[in-house]
Amino acid sequence: MLCEEERKQSQRLNHTKRQHQGRIASLREKGVSTQSAELLPTNPNSAIPTQLEDELAMLGQKAIEEKTELEKRKAKDAFDGAWLRRTEIELHDCVKKLQTSPDPTRCLKCFKTN
């Protein structure tokens, strides 16, 4: 009976250690330093140390900034694209034709739709 209880307790302890190591590994994958990750308490219900919280907040802010920068770069690339430039040139030419034409209704072919 005592051996069975010791075995169960050993299994629970091993399970807790594996969970703790998994949580540390998860933090490391997110970019948390080894020093800060090692501060993670074994008990998942315990409070997270301030140093670890601060590092996680900093990493979260950095991820948001990187995402924002990527979105800005994508938007810039879209507006710098050849398609948009051609479209703007075509629109400019159509407007110029309409403004200089004595009968603007004859220039409606500029506004054809596909």
N, C-alpha and C positions, 0 to 999 in steps of 0.2 A: 504494500500500500504506500509506504514512504517512497519507494523507488519510483512508483508511478507518478506521484505528486512532484517529485524532483524532476522527472522527465518532462512533465507538462510545463513546469516552471522554466525549465531550460529551453523548451520550444518557444514559449512566450517571449523570453529574453532574446532568443535568436531572431524571432519575428520582429521584435521592436528594433533590434540593431539593424536588420535589413531595411526596414522602413526608414530609419534615420539615415542610413547610407544612401538610400534612394532619394530622399529629400535633399540631401547635400549634393548629390549628383545632378539633380534637377536645377538647383541653384547655380551650380558651376556651368551648366549648359546655357543658362540665361546670362552668363557673363560675370557672376559674382566672384570676387576673389576667394582664393582658398582660405585665407585668414578669416574673412567674414563668414563664409559658409560653415567653417568649423565652430563658429559661435552658436550655431543653431542648437537649441536645447533638444535633448533626447525625447522629452515628453512633448507630443504635438499640441497639447493643450496649454503649454507654457507660453508666456509672452516672448515675442521675437525681440532680440537685443536691438537697441537703437542704431548701432553701427550697421547692422544688417538691414534694418528698415531704410536707413538713409541711402545705402548703396542700391537697394532695390528701387527706391524712388528715383535716384539719379539715372539708373539704367532705363527705367520707364520713360523718363523725360527725354533721354538721348534717343530712344526708339521713336518717340513721337516726332522729335526734330528731324530725324533721318527720313521718316515717312513723309513729312511735310516737304522736305527738300526734294525728295523723289517726285512728289506730285507737282511741285513747281517746275522741275526740270522737264517733266512730261508735257506740262502745259506750254512751256516755252518752245519745246521741240514742235509741238502741234502748230503753234502760231508762226514758227519760223519755216514751216514746211512749204514745199514747192506748190502743192495743191492750193493752199490758201493764197499764196502770192499770185498764182495764175487767176484765181477767182477774183481777187481784188483788181487786177489789171483789166480783166474782162468787164467787170462792173464799171470801172472808171471809163473805159472806152465807150460803153453803152450810154452812160450819163453824158459824156462829151457829145456823142452823136445826137442825143435827144435835145441837148441845149443848143446845138448849132443848126439843127434841122428846121426848115421853115414849116414843115408839117410833121410834128412828132409822132403822129399815129402811124406813119409809114415806117418808123424805126422800131416798131414793136417786135420785130424778129429778134431783137437783142434779148428779149425776155422770154424766149422759148423755154418750154419745160420738157423734160425727158420722161 
